[in-house]
């Protein structure tokens, strides 16, 4: 079966479309030119606001700098006054404490010297006593050695006598 040819719908002619586009382009151009004018006005306004704000910031900067300098000067003078007062007080306290420490040092040195002399005397007397005791002990050990020797002789005599008696009683002699 044969197929019928497709029917093509013809669109609006190209010129009509171009005319509509030109009208739209003219409106767009008008809108863009109005936007340019508005942007220029806004740029001028922004510049004016920038100048105002810069002037205000500079003014506030100068005022605050002046106040800070004034406060710094006042605080510096107060700190210097307090430093002088505290330095004077510290010097006074240092002198008082140095005097007290020197007094305590002298007292303690005197007491230590006294105790040293007493202990030195006691040690010397103790040394003499120990020396005398050592000499006495040596003498007594000498006497003890002599006594021991005599005890041995006496024991030997007694043992000999006892053995003599035993030998006689058993008739060995």
Residue frames as a rotation matrix with the C-alpha (Angstrom) as fourth column:
UNK 1
0.569 0.822 0.000 0.00
0.822 -0.569 0.000 0.00
0.000 0.000 -1.000 0.00
UNK 2
-0.174 -0.649 0.741 1.21
0.579 -0.676 -0.457 3.27
0.797 0.349 0.493 -0.87
UNK 3
-0.108 0.079 -0.991 1.81
0.944 -0.305 -0.127 5.69
-0.312 -0.949 -0.042 1.95
UNK 4
0.772 0.421 0.476 0.52
0.562 -0.803 -0.200 9.19
0.298 0.422 -0.856 1.66
UNK 5
-0.231 -0.876 0.423 3.06
0.519 -0.479 -0.708 11.98
0.823 0.056 0.566 1.74
UNK 6
-0.172 0.098 -0.980 3.48
0.963 -0.193 -0.189 13.73
-0.208 -0.976 -0.061 4.99
UNK 7
0.539 0.409 0.736 2.00
0.534 -0.842 0.076 17.12
0.651 0.352 -0.673 5.19
UNK 8
-0.498 -0.767 -0.403 4.38
0.849 -0.338 -0.406 19.74
0.176 -0.545 0.820 6.52
UNK 9
0.686 0.675 -0.271 2.85
0.722 -0.676 0.146 22.60
-0.085 -0.296 -0.951 8.47
UNK 10
-0.061 -0.684 0.727 4.47
0.576 -0.619 -0.534 25.81
0.815 0.387 0.431 7.55
UNK 11
-0.093 -0.042 -0.995 5.51
0.955 -0.286 -0.077 27.86
-0.281 -0.957 0.067 10.51
UNK 12
0.781 0.312 -0.541 5.27
0.237 -0.949 -0.206 31.59
-0.578 0.033 -0.816 10.83
UNK 13
0.752 -0.543 0.374 7.35
0.359 -0.139 -0.923 33.21
0.553 0.828 0.090 8.27
UNK 14
0.007 -0.894 -0.449 10.90
0.982 0.090 -0.164 34.03
0.187 -0.440 0.878 9.31
UNK 15
-0.542 -0.236 0.807 10.42
0.273 -0.957 -0.097 37.76
0.795 0.167 0.583 8.95
UNK 16
0.505 0.773 0.384 7.67
-0.214 -0.318 0.923 37.82
0.836 -0.549 0.005 11.53
UNK 17
0.750 -0.280 -0.599 9.89
0.639 0.540 0.547 36.00
0.171 -0.794 0.584 13.93
UNK 18
-0.349 -0.925 0.152 12.77
0.869 -0.380 -0.315 38.36
0.349 0.022 0.937 13.30
UNK 19
-0.199 0.349 0.916 10.48
-0.058 -0.937 0.345 41.35
0.978 0.016 0.207 13.81
UNK 20
0.852 0.518 -0.071 9.36
0.010 0.119 0.993 40.00
0.523 -0.847 0.096 17.16
UNK 21
0.379 -0.801 -0.463 13.00
0.923 0.360 0.132 39.36
0.061 -0.478 0.876 18.13
UNK 22
-0.464 -0.566 0.681 13.94
0.549 -0.787 -0.280 42.91
0.695 0.244 0.677 17.18
UNK 23
0.329 0.657 0.678 11.17
-0.262 -0.626 0.734 44.28
0.907 -0.419 -0.034 19.38
UNK 24
0.920 -0.009 -0.393 12.36
0.348 0.481 0.804 42.11
0.182 -0.877 0.446 22.25
UNK 25
-0.027 -0.999 -0.031 15.98
0.971 -0.019 -0.238 43.18
0.237 -0.037 0.971 21.67
UNK 26
-0.264 -0.012 0.964 14.92
0.116 -0.993 0.019 46.85
0.957 0.117 0.264 21.75
UNK 27
0.767 0.580 0.274 13.15
-0.234 -0.146 0.961 46.29
0.597 -0.802 0.024 25.08
UNK 28
0.683 -0.589 -0.432 16.23
0.731 0.567 0.380 44.47
0.021 -0.575 0.818 26.42
UNK 29
-0.291 -0.822 0.489 18.49
0.763 -0.508 -0.400 47.30
0.577 0.257 0.775 25.25
UNK 30
0.118 0.420 0.900 16.23
-0.230 -0.870 0.436 49.84
0.966 -0.258 -0.006 26.95
UNK 31
0.959 0.253 -0.127 16.27
0.037 0.332 0.943 47.82
0.281 -0.909 0.309 30.16
UNK 32
0.321 -0.921 -0.219 20.05
0.939 0.339 -0.049 47.46
0.119 -0.190 0.974 30.02
UNK 33
-0.355 -0.448 0.821 20.56
0.391 -0.868 -0.304 51.21
0.849 0.213 0.484 29.48
UNK 34
0.527 0.583 0.619 18.23
-0.377 -0.492 0.785 51.94
0.762 -0.647 -0.039 32.43
UNK 35
0.893 -0.251 -0.374 20.25
0.444 0.623 0.644 49.46
0.071 -0.741 0.668 34.53
UNK 36
-0.079 -0.971 0.227 23.49
0.873 -0.177 -0.454 51.21
0.481 0.162 0.862 33.52
UNK 37
-0.098 0.116 0.988 22.07
-0.143 -0.984 0.101 54.54
0.985 -0.132 0.113 34.64
UNK 38
0.863 0.473 0.178 20.92
-0.260 0.113 0.959 53.01
0.433 -0.874 0.220 37.96
UNK 39
0.597 -0.719 -0.356 24.34
0.792 0.598 0.120 51.41
0.127 -0.354 0.927 38.46
UNK 40
-0.295 -0.711 0.638 26.08
0.535 -0.677 -0.506 54.75
0.792 0.192 0.580 37.86
UNK 41
0.272 0.474 0.838 23.80
-0.451 -0.707 0.546 56.42
0.850 -0.526 0.021 40.38
UNK 42
0.980 0.080 -0.182 24.49
0.102 0.583 0.806 53.63
0.171 -0.808 0.564 42.89
UNK 43
0.194 -0.980 -0.048 28.24
0.886 0.196 -0.420 53.98
0.421 0.039 0.906 42.28
UNK 44
-0.281 -0.248 0.927 28.03
-0.004 -0.966 -0.260 57.70
0.960 -0.077 0.270 43.07
UNK 45
0.651 0.587 0.482 26.00
-0.504 -0.141 0.852 56.98
0.568 -0.798 0.204 46.19
UNK 46
0.823 -0.402 -0.401 28.46
0.538 0.777 0.327 54.30
0.180 -0.485 0.856 47.30
UNK 47
-0.175 -0.926 0.333 31.36
0.685 -0.358 -0.634 56.72
0.707 0.117 0.697 46.78
UNK 48
-0.023 0.237 0.971 29.57
-0.417 -0.885 0.206 59.36
0.909 -0.400 0.119 48.85
UNK 49
0.922 0.376 0.095 28.83
-0.258 0.410 0.875 56.86
0.290 -0.831 0.475 51.64
UNK 50
0.495 -0.822 -0.283 32.47
0.789 0.561 -0.251 55.66
0.365 -0.099 0.926 51.47
UNK 51
-0.324 -0.614 0.720 33.74
0.239 -0.789 -0.566 59.22
0.915 -0.011 0.402 51.89
UNK 52
0.348 0.539 0.767 31.37
-0.626 -0.475 0.618 59.80
0.697 -0.696 0.172 54.81
UNK 53
0.980 0.043 -0.193 32.32
0.093 0.760 0.644 56.56
0.174 -0.649 0.741 56.54
UNK 54
0.171 -0.985 -0.027 36.03
0.783 0.152 -0.603 57.16
0.598 0.082 0.797 55.96
UNK 55
-0.251 -0.216 0.944 35.72
-0.202 -0.942 -0.269 60.63
0.947 -0.259 0.193 57.49
UNK 56
0.661 0.568 0.491 33.79
-0.607 0.021 0.794 59.25
0.441 -0.823 0.358 60.48
UNK 57
0.831 -0.409 -0.378 36.29
0.493 0.856 0.158 56.41
0.259 -0.318 0.912 60.97
UNK 58
-0.154 -0.930 0.334 39.20
0.561 -0.361 -0.745 58.86
0.813 0.073 0.578 60.83
UNK 59
-0.008 0.239 0.971 37.44
-0.550 -0.812 0.195 61.13
0.835 -0.532 0.138 63.32
UNK 60
0.925 0.364 0.112 36.74
-0.307 0.538 0.785 58.23
0.225 -0.760 0.609 65.71
UNK 61
0.509 -0.818 -0.269 40.34
0.713 0.576 -0.400 57.06
0.482 0.012 0.876 65.26
UNK 62
-0.311 -0.636 0.707 41.70
0.112 -0.763 -0.637 60.47
0.944 -0.119 0.308 66.22
UNK 63
0.321 0.510 0.798 39.37
-0.733 -0.399 0.551 60.72
0.599 -0.762 0.246 69.23
UNK 64
0.987 0.078 -0.141 40.19
0.013 0.831 0.555 57.24
0.160 -0.550 0.820 70.49
UNK 65
0.217 -0.975 -0.041 43.91
0.680 0.181 -0.710 57.75
0.700 0.126 0.703 69.94
UNK 66
-0.243 -0.254 0.936 43.77
-0.334 -0.884 -0.327 60.95
0.911 -0.392 0.129 71.96
UNK 67
0.647 0.554 0.525 41.83
-0.687 0.123 0.716 59.23
0.332 -0.824 0.460 74.76
UNK 68
0.860 -0.375 -0.346 44.19
0.414 0.909 0.043 56.24
0.299 -0.180 0.937 74.79
UNK 69
-0.105 -0.944 0.311 47.20
0.438 -0.325 -0.838 58.56
0.893 0.048 0.447 74.91
UNK 70
-0.016 0.178 0.984 45.64
-0.678 -0.725 0.120 60.48
0.735 -0.665 0.132 77.80
UNK 71
0.909 0.382 0.168 44.84
-0.390 0.632 0.670 57.27
0.150 -0.674 0.723 79.72
UNK 72
0.569 -0.774 -0.276 48.34
0.611 0.623 -0.488 55.95
0.550 0.109 0.828 79.01
UNK 73
-0.251 -0.671 0.697 49.89
-0.020 -0.717 -0.697 59.15
0.968 -0.189 0.166 80.37
UNK 74
0.311 0.456 0.834 47.73
-0.834 -0.292 0.469 59.03
0.457 -0.841 0.289 83.52
UNK 75
0.992 0.095 -0.083 48.43
-0.052 0.909 0.414 55.35
0.114 -0.406 0.907 84.15
UNK 76
0.284 -0.957 -0.053 52.15
0.539 0.205 -0.817 55.80
0.793 0.203 0.575 83.53
UNK 77
-0.260 -0.365 0.894 52.32
-0.457 -0.769 -0.447 58.60
0.851 -0.525 0.033 86.07
UNK 78
0.624 0.535 0.569 50.35
-0.760 0.246 0.602 56.51
0.182 -0.809 0.560 88.60
UNK 79
0.883 -0.342 -0.321 52.59
0.321 0.940 -0.118 53.50
0.342 0.001 0.940 88.01
UNK 80
-0.055 -0.953 0.297 55.69
0.250 -0.301 -0.920 55.64
0.967 0.024 0.255 88.48
UNK 81
-0.026 0.122 0.992 54.30
-0.807 -0.588 0.051 56.99
0.590 -0.799 0.114 91.77
UNK 82
0.893 0.393 0.220 53.42
-0.449 0.735 0.508 53.52
0.038 -0.552 0.833 93.03
UNK 83
0.611 -0.739 -0.284 56.85
0.449 0.619 -0.644 52.22
0.652 0.266 0.710 91.96
UNK 84
-0.241 -0.719 0.652 58.61
-0.216 -0.615 -0.758 54.96
0.946 -0.323 -0.007 93.94
UNK 85
0.280 0.434 0.856 56.47
-0.923 -0.123 0.365 54.30
0.263 -0.893 0.366 97.03
UNK 86
0.989 0.139 -0.051 57.01
-0.125 0.968 0.216 50.53
0.079 -0.208 0.975 96.86
UNK 87
0.317 -0.944 -0.088 60.72
0.349 0.202 -0.915 50.92
0.882 0.259 0.394 96.24
UNK 88
-0.242 -0.371 0.897 61.01
-0.632 -0.641 -0.435 53.13
0.737 -0.672 -0.079 99.31
UNK 89
0.586 0.529 0.614 59.03
-0.810 0.383 0.444 50.63
0.000 -0.758 0.652 101.41
UNK 90
0.907 -0.285 -0.311 61.08
0.194 0.936 -0.294 47.71
0.375 0.206 0.904 100.16
UNK 91
-0.028 -0.968 0.248 64.31
0.054 -0.249 -0.967 49.54
0.998 -0.014 0.060 100.96
UNK 92
-0.064 0.083 0.994 63.05
-0.905 -0.425 -0.023 50.30
0.421 -0.901 0.102 104.49
UNK 93
0.867 0.431 0.252 61.98
-0.495 0.806 0.325 46.70
-0.063 -0.406 0.912 105.06
UNK 94
0.638 -0.702 -0.316 65.32
0.278 0.593 -0.756 45.47
0.718 0.394 0.574 103.69
UNK 95
-0.251 -0.758 0.602 67.25
-0.374 -0.497 -0.783 47.67
0.893 -0.422 -0.159 106.14
UNK 96
0.224 0.416 0.881 65.10
-0.971 0.019 0.237 46.56
0.082 -0.909 0.409 109.09
UNK 97
0.981 0.194 -0.029 65.40
-0.193 0.981 0.035 42.88
0.035 -0.029 0.999 108.22
UNK 98
0.340 -0.931 -0.137 69.14
0.154 0.198 -0.968 43.18
0.928 0.308 0.210 107.62
UNK 99
-0.276 -0.409 0.870 69.57
-0.745 -0.481 -0.462 44.74
0.607 -0.776 -0.172 111.06
UNK 100
0.529 0.546 0.650 67.45
-0.831 0.487 0.268 42.01
-0.170 -0.682 0.711 112.70
UNK 101
0.924 -0.218 -0.314 69.30
0.063 0.897 -0.437 39.26
0.377 0.384 0.843 110.85
UNK 102
-0.020 -0.982 0.186 72.65
-0.135 -0.181 -0.974 40.73
0.991 -0.045 -0.129 111.91
UNK 103
-0.104 0.052 0.993 71.46
-0.967 -0.239 -0.088 40.85
0.233 -0.970 0.075 115.55
UNK 104
0.841 0.457 0.289 70.23
-0.507 0.852 0.127 37.27
-0.188 -0.253 0.949 115.44
UNK 105
0.662 -0.673 -0.330 73.50
0.101 0.517 -0.850 36.23
0.743 0.529 0.410 113.76
UNK 106
-0.254 -0.788 0.561 75.55
-0.534 -0.370 -0.760 37.81
0.806 -0.493 -0.327 116.55
UNK 107
0.185 0.397 0.899 73.42
-0.975 0.189 0.118 36.23
-0.123 -0.898 0.422 119.28
UNK 108
0.970 0.241 0.013 73.52
-0.236 0.959 -0.157 32.78
-0.050 0.149 0.988 117.71
UNK 109
0.368 -0.914 -0.173 77.25
-0.035 0.172 -0.984 33.05
0.929 0.368 0.031 117.02
UNK 110
-0.281 -0.433 0.856 77.83
-0.841 -0.319 -0.438 33.90
0.463 -0.843 -0.275 120.70
UNK 111
0.487 0.540 0.687 75.67
-0.803 0.586 0.109 31.00
-0.344 -0.605 0.718 121.85
UNK 112
0.937 -0.166 -0.307 77.33
-0.043 0.818 -0.573 28.60
0.346 0.551 0.760 119.43
UNK 113
0.013 -0.990 0.142 80.78
-0.320 -0.138 -0.937 29.71
0.947 -0.033 -0.319 120.62
UNK 114
-0.126 0.022 0.992 79.71
-0.991 -0.051 -0.125 29.19
0.048 -0.998 0.028 124.26
UNK 115
0.821 0.471 0.322 78.36
-0.478 0.876 -0.062 25.71
-0.311 -0.103 0.945 123.51
UNK 116
0.689 -0.639 -0.342 81.54
-0.053 0.426 -0.903 24.94
0.722 0.641 0.260 121.54
UNK 117
-0.238 -0.810 0.537 83.72
-0.675 -0.259 -0.691 25.92
0.698 -0.527 -0.485 124.51
UNK 118
0.169 0.380 0.909 81.63
-0.935 0.353 0.026 23.87
-0.311 -0.855 0.415 126.94
UNK 119
0.969 0.246 0.012 81.68
-0.226 0.907 -0.355 20.82
-0.099 0.342 0.935 124.69
UNK 120
0.378 -0.908 -0.180 85.41
-0.227 0.098 -0.969 21.20
0.898 0.407 -0.169 124.03
UNK 121
-0.298 -0.441 0.847 86.05
-0.911 -0.134 -0.390 21.28
0.285 -0.887 -0.362 127.82
UNK 122
0.470 0.555 0.687 83.83
-0.730 0.681 -0.051 18.25
-0.496 -0.477 0.725 128.36
UNK 123
0.937 -0.159 -0.310 85.51
-0.112 0.704 -0.701 16.34
0.330 0.692 0.642 125.54
UNK 124
0.006 -0.990 0.140 88.95
-0.509 -0.124 -0.852 17.20
0.861 -0.066 -0.505 126.93
UNK 125
-0.232 -0.052 0.971 87.97
-0.961 0.167 -0.221 16.01
-0.151 -0.985 -0.089 130.43
UNK 126
0.791 0.552 0.264 86.38
-0.483 0.828 -0.285 12.90
-0.376 0.098 0.922 128.91
UNK 127
0.638 -0.651 -0.412 89.58
-0.230 0.349 -0.908 12.26
0.735 0.674 0.073 126.98
UNK 128
-0.322 -0.767 0.555 91.58
-0.789 -0.106 -0.605 12.52
0.523 -0.633 -0.571 130.22
UNK 129
0.142 0.473 0.870 89.20
-0.857 0.498 -0.131 10.13
-0.495 -0.727 0.476 131.98
UNK 130
0.962 0.220 -0.163 89.37
-0.274 0.784 -0.558 7.64
0.005 0.581 0.814 129.13
UNK 131
0.234 -0.954 -0.189 93.19
-0.409 0.080 -0.909 7.87
0.882 0.290 -0.372 129.09
UNK 132
-0.388 -0.343 0.856 93.35
-0.918 0.061 -0.391 7.27
0.082 -0.937 -0.338 132.87
UNK 133
0.539 0.663 0.520 90.95
-0.660 0.716 -0.229 4.36
-0.524 -0.220 0.823 132.48
UNK 134
0.833 -0.285 -0.474 93.10
-0.253 0.566 -0.784 2.84
0.492 0.773 0.400 129.73
UNK 135
-0.205 -0.962 0.182 96.24
-0.620 -0.016 -0.784 3.15
0.757 -0.274 -0.593 131.88
UNK 136
-0.199 0.231 0.952 94.41
-0.930 0.263 -0.258 1.62
-0.311 -0.937 0.162 134.86
UNK 137
0.827 0.560 0.049 93.12
-0.503 0.776 -0.382 -1.23
-0.252 0.291 0.923 132.72
UNK 138
0.463 -0.745 -0.480 96.59
-0.336 0.353 -0.873 -1.97
0.820 0.566 -0.087 131.38
UNK 139
-0.465 -0.633 0.619 97.99
-0.798 -0.003 -0.603 -2.06
0.383 -0.774 -0.504 134.96
UNK 140
0.100 0.596 0.797 95.18
-0.831 0.490 -0.262 -4.34
-0.546 -0.636 0.544 136.08
UNK 141
0.900 0.163 -0.405 95.66
-0.391 0.716 -0.579 -6.64
0.195 0.679 0.707 133.10
UNK 142
-0.056 -0.986 -0.157 99.35
-0.523 0.163 -0.836 -6.86
0.850 0.035 -0.525 134.06
UNK 143
-0.499 -0.056 0.865 98.38
-0.856 0.188 -0.481 -7.82
-0.136 -0.981 -0.142 137.60
UNK 144
0.572 0.790 0.221 95.85
-0.705 0.612 -0.358 -10.29
-0.418 0.049 0.907 136.23
UNK 145
0.592 -0.434 -0.679 98.50
-0.421 0.553 -0.719 -11.96
0.688 0.711 0.144 134.10
UNK 146
-0.531 -0.804 0.268 100.75
-0.623 0.156 -0.766 -12.28
0.574 -0.574 -0.584 137.14
UNK 147
-0.212 0.544 0.812 97.88
-0.862 0.288 -0.418 -13.68
-0.461 -0.788 0.408 139.18
UNK 148
0.789 0.507 -0.348 97.07
-0.614 0.660 -0.432 -16.16
0.011 0.554 0.832 136.44
UNK 149
0.089 -0.847 -0.524 100.64
-0.441 0.438 -0.783 -17.33
0.893 0.301 -0.334 136.35
UNK 150
-0.697 -0.307 0.648 100.58
-0.709 0.154 -0.688 -17.83
0.111 -0.939 -0.325 140.13
UNK 151
0.278 0.882 0.381 97.26
-0.843 0.414 -0.343 -19.66
-0.461 -0.226 0.858 139.81
UNK 152
0.672 -0.087 -0.735 98.83
-0.505 0.672 -0.541 -22.04
0.542 0.735 0.408 137.31
UNK 153
-0.457 -0.886 -0.080 101.77
-0.466 0.315 -0.827 -22.71
0.758 -0.340 -0.556 139.56
UNK 154
-0.502 0.356 0.788 99.44
-0.809 0.128 -0.573 -23.34
-0.305 -0.926 0.224 142.50
UNK 155
0.612 0.780 -0.131 97.30
-0.768 0.547 -0.334 -25.66
-0.189 0.305 0.934 140.40
UNK 156
0.304 -0.586 -0.752 100.32
-0.425 0.623 -0.657 -27.59
0.853 0.519 -0.060 139.24
UNK 157
-0.719 -0.577 0.387 101.46
-0.575 0.182 -0.798 -27.99
0.390 -0.796 -0.462 142.87
UNK 158
-0.117 0.762 0.637 98.04
-0.854 0.250 -0.456 -29.17
-0.507 -0.597 0.621 143.97
UNK 159
0.733 0.381 -0.563 97.80
-0.648 0.643 -0.408 -31.59
0.207 0.664 0.718 141.06
UNK 160
-0.124 -0.877 -0.464 101.29
-0.435 0.468 -0.769 -32.92
0.892 0.106 -0.439 141.84
UNK 161
-0.716 -0.102 0.691 100.42
-0.698 0.141 -0.702 -33.35
-0.026 -0.985 -0.172 145.52
UNK 162
0.307 0.919 0.246 97.17
-0.841 0.383 -0.383 -35.08
-0.446 -0.089 0.891 144.65
UNK 163
0.619 -0.144 -0.772 98.93
-0.507 0.678 -0.533 -37.41
0.600 0.721 0.346 142.26
UNK 164
-0.526 -0.849 0.045 101.61
-0.523 0.281 -0.804 -38.10
0.670 -0.447 -0.592 144.95
UNK 165
-0.415 0.458 0.786 98.88
-0.806 0.216 -0.551 -38.99
-0.422 -0.862 0.279 147.47
UNK 166
0.662 0.716 -0.221 97.13
-0.730 0.550 -0.407 -41.21
-0.170 0.431 0.886 144.98
UNK 167
0.246 -0.653 -0.716 100.37
-0.488 0.555 -0.674 -42.94
0.837 0.515 -0.182 144.01
UNK 168
-0.746 -0.515 0.422 101.14
-0.600 0.245 -0.762 -43.63
0.288 -0.822 -0.492 147.70
UNK 169
-0.099 0.769 0.632 97.70
-0.811 0.306 -0.499 -44.92
-0.577 -0.562 0.593 148.41
UNK 170
0.857 0.366 -0.363 97.82
-0.514 0.671 -0.535 -47.25
0.048 0.645 0.763 145.46
UNK 171
0.517 -0.755 0.404 101.33
-0.061 0.438 0.897 -48.18
-0.854 -0.488 0.180 146.52
UNK 172
0.911 -0.265 0.315 102.88
0.348 0.085 -0.934 -47.21
0.221 0.960 0.170 143.34
UNK 173
0.230 -0.855 0.465 105.58
-0.435 -0.518 -0.737 -45.50
0.870 -0.032 -0.491 145.16
